[in-house]
Amino acid sequence: MHVHDKIIDMTTDWTDLFNKYKGEWVALKDDERTVIAHGKDAKEVWNEAQKTVAKPILMQVPIDVLAYVG
């Protein structure tokens, strides 16, 4: 099977995440949807998340969501 034969959905809707955790650090499972820890301090969020998964995804949720075209 070629990549062209399969439609790959690479979108993730983080609308709820942005609304709920504005300005906070969040740690996600590798499904990129499940929040396993959140807070104001990145190191604390990371340490808490590592109790659940070895390599969480860590990101700071922006306060303002701006459109980007590039």
N, CA and C of each residue as an Amber inpcrd file, in Angstrom:
protein
   210
   0.8450000  -1.1730000   0.0000000   0.0000000   0.0000000   0.0000000
   0.8910000   1.2380000   0.0000000   0.5670000   2.1780000  -0.8330000
   1.2900000   3.4310000  -0.9070000   0.6200000   4.4660000  -0.0160000
   1.3830000   5.4310000   0.4370000   0.8320000   6.4990000   1.2650000
  -0.2990000   7.2070000   0.5440000  -0.1950000   7.3070000  -0.7820000
  -1.2150000   7.9980000  -1.5630000  -2.5490000   7.2540000  -1.5560000
  -2.5190000   5.9770000  -1.2290000  -3.7410000   5.1750000  -1.2100000
  -4.5280000   5.3450000   0.0800000  -3.9570000   6.0230000   1.0290000
  -4.5790000   6.1410000   2.3440000  -4.6640000   7.6120000   2.7410000
  -5.8130000   8.0170000   3.2080000  -5.9730000   9.3820000   3.6980000
  -5.5480000   9.3930000   5.1580000  -4.6280000  10.2720000   5.4830000
  -4.1170000  10.3490000   6.8390000  -4.6630000  11.6140000   7.4950000
  -5.3810000  11.4480000   8.5950000  -5.9200000  12.5870000   9.3380000
  -4.8960000  13.0050000  10.3720000  -4.2960000  14.1730000  10.1650000
  -3.2730000  14.6490000  11.0870000  -3.7620000  15.8780000  11.8550000
  -5.0620000  15.9860000  12.0440000  -5.5980000  17.1300000  12.7720000
  -5.9890000  16.7100000  14.1860000  -5.8330000  17.6060000  15.0990000
  -6.2550000  17.3920000  16.4750000  -6.9860000  18.6400000  16.9240000
  -8.2020000  18.4780000  17.4120000  -8.9880000  19.6080000  17.8900000
  -8.6910000  19.8300000  19.3730000  -7.9630000  20.8930000  19.6590000
  -7.6040000  21.2240000  21.0290000  -8.4240000  22.3980000  21.5510000
  -9.5860000  22.6570000  20.9850000 -10.4220000  23.7820000  21.4030000
 -10.7250000  23.7200000  22.8940000 -11.1790000  22.5670000  23.3800000
 -11.4990000  22.4270000  24.8080000 -10.2540000  22.5990000  25.6680000
  -9.1320000  22.0630000  25.2020000  -7.8740000  22.1830000  25.9300000
  -7.4790000  23.6520000  26.0560000  -7.5830000  24.4120000  24.9550000
  -7.2440000  25.8360000  24.9870000  -8.1780000  26.6000000  25.9240000
  -9.4430000  26.2860000  25.8910000 -10.4070000  26.9990000  26.7330000
 -10.2120000  26.7020000  28.2180000  -9.8850000  25.4710000  28.5520000
  -9.7920000  25.0450000  29.9460000  -8.4440000  25.3620000  30.5920000
  -7.3480000  25.3170000  29.8150000  -6.0070000  25.4090000  30.3920000
  -5.1940000  26.6080000  29.8930000  -5.8400000  27.6890000  29.5210000
  -5.1380000  28.8810000  29.0020000  -3.9910000  29.2930000  29.9290000
  -2.7920000  29.4420000  29.3350000  -1.6340000  29.8980000  30.0850000
  -0.9580000  28.8500000  30.9480000  -1.5340000  27.6620000  31.0560000
  -0.9580000  26.6100000  31.8920000  -0.0850000  25.6590000  31.0720000
   0.7600000  24.9260000  31.7820000   1.4860000  23.8120000  31.1890000
   0.6040000  22.5850000  31.2930000   0.5410000  21.8120000  30.2260000
  -0.2100000  20.5580000  30.2470000   0.6950000  19.4330000  29.7600000
   0.4720000  18.2690000  30.3190000   1.1600000  17.0620000  29.8810000
   0.0930000  16.1420000  29.3010000   0.3690000  15.6370000  28.1010000
  -0.5800000  14.7880000  27.3940000  -0.0110000  13.3870000  27.2120000
  -0.9180000  12.4100000  27.1390000  -0.5040000  11.0710000  26.7200000
  -0.1600000  11.1250000  25.2450000   0.3950000  10.0540000  24.7090000
   0.8170000  10.0660000  23.3050000  -0.3460000  10.0880000  22.3190000
  -1.5900000  10.0110000  22.8130000  -2.7360000  10.1760000  21.9200000
  -2.9780000  11.6530000  21.5940000  -2.2180000  12.5450000  22.2320000
  -2.2720000  13.9940000  22.0540000  -3.6180000  14.6090000  22.4330000
  -4.3870000  13.9060000  23.2320000  -5.7080000  14.3940000  23.6520000
  -5.9240000  14.2930000  25.1570000  -5.3490000  13.2680000  25.7800000
  -5.6060000  12.9870000  27.1830000  -4.6510000  13.7650000  28.0750000
  -5.2030000  14.6850000  28.8700000  -4.4080000  15.4810000  29.8050000
  -4.1540000  14.6350000  31.0490000  -2.8750000  14.4680000  31.3950000
  -2.5350000  13.6650000  32.5690000  -2.0110000  14.5200000  33.7220000
  -1.6560000  15.7770000  33.4260000  -1.2460000  16.7170000  34.4720000
  -1.3100000  18.1280000  33.8940000  -1.5060000  19.1070000  34.7710000
  -1.5180000  20.5030000  34.3250000  -1.2030000  21.4070000  35.5040000
  -0.7180000  22.6050000  35.1940000  -0.4050000  23.5600000  36.2430000
   0.4390000  24.7010000  35.7120000   0.8710000  25.5740000  36.6110000
   1.6470000  26.7650000  36.2360000   3.1460000  26.4820000  36.1190000
   3.6440000  25.4380000  36.7550000   5.0740000  25.1360000  36.7810000
   5.3790000  23.9220000  35.8980000   6.1800000  24.1300000  34.8550000
   6.4660000  23.0690000  33.8810000   7.1260000  21.8500000  34.5240000
   8.0740000  22.0870000  35.4150000   8.7940000  20.9650000  36.0430000
   7.8530000  20.1260000  36.9100000   6.9800000  20.7760000  37.6580000
   6.0190000  20.0410000  38.4900000   5.0520000  19.2320000  37.6260000
   4.5920000  19.8290000  36.5330000   3.6810000  19.1280000  35.6190000
   4.3900000  17.9130000  35.0170000   5.6310000  18.1140000  34.5870000
   6.4210000  17.0160000  34.0080000   6.5850000  15.8690000  35.0020000
   6.9880000  16.1990000  36.2240000   7.1990000  15.1680000  37.2410000
   5.9170000  14.4180000  37.5680000   4.8140000  15.1320000  37.6640000
   3.5210000  14.4910000  37.9400000   3.1200000  13.5840000  36.7790000
   3.3270000  14.0510000  35.5610000   2.9410000  13.2670000  34.3790000
   3.7590000  11.9950000  34.2510000   5.0250000  12.0410000  34.6530000
   5.8790000  10.8610000  34.5450000   5.4640000   9.7410000  35.4960000
   4.5790000  10.0260000  36.4240000   4.0170000   8.9740000  37.2670000
   3.0360000   8.1160000  36.4780000   2.5530000   8.6580000  35.3490000
   1.5780000   7.9650000  34.5080000   2.2250000   7.3750000  33.2620000
   3.0510000   8.1710000  32.5840000   3.7360000   7.7050000  31.3670000
   5.2010000   8.1410000  31.4130000   6.0640000   7.3610000  30.7640000
   7.5030000   7.6400000  30.7960000   7.8710000   8.9220000  30.0500000
   7.2530000   9.1280000  28.8740000   7.5790000  10.2950000  28.0560000
   6.3080000  11.0400000  27.6580000   5.7910000  11.8610000  28.5590000
   4.5910000  12.6350000  28.2190000   4.9180000  13.7450000  27.2130000
   3.9000000  14.2540000  26.5860000   4.0400000  15.4190000  25.7140000
   3.7550000  16.6350000  26.5840000   4.7080000  17.5520000  26.6450000
   4.5720000  18.7360000  27.4890000   4.4280000  19.9670000  26.6060000
   3.4350000  20.7740000  26.8970000   3.2490000  22.0010000  26.1260000
   2.6360000  23.0800000  27.0040000   2.9400000  24.3300000  26.6700000
   2.2990000  25.4460000  27.3470000   1.1600000  25.9270000  26.4600000
  -0.0240000  25.9550000  27.0150000  -1.1980000  26.3850000  26.2660000
  -1.1590000  27.9150000  26.1730000  -1.2500000  28.4490000  24.9630000
  -1.2180000  29.9090000  24.8270000  -2.4500000  30.5660000  25.4400000
  -2.2880000  31.8110000  25.8270000  -3.4210000  32.5700000  26.3610000
  -4.3300000  33.0020000  25.2250000  -3.7380000  33.4020000  24.1120000
  -4.4910000  33.8030000  22.9400000  -4.1680000  32.8480000  21.8000000
  -5.1920000  32.4070000  21.1160000  -5.0010000  31.5330000  19.9510000
  -5.1230000  32.4000000  18.7040000  -4.0370000  32.4650000  17.9450000
  -4.0080000  33.2850000  16.7410000  -3.9140000  32.4010000  15.5090000
  -4.4980000  32.8570000  14.4310000  -4.4440000  32.1110000  13.1740000
  -3.0300000  32.1580000  12.6230000  -2.5990000  31.0620000  12.0270000
  -1.2770000  30.9870000  11.3990000  -1.4330000  30.3390000  10.0370000
  -0.9050000  30.9790000   9.0310000  -0.9070000  30.4180000   7.6890000
   0.5380000  30.4200000   7.2250000   1.0320000  29.2560000   6.8500000
   2.4320000  29.2260000   6.4460000   2.7960000  27.9890000   5.6910000
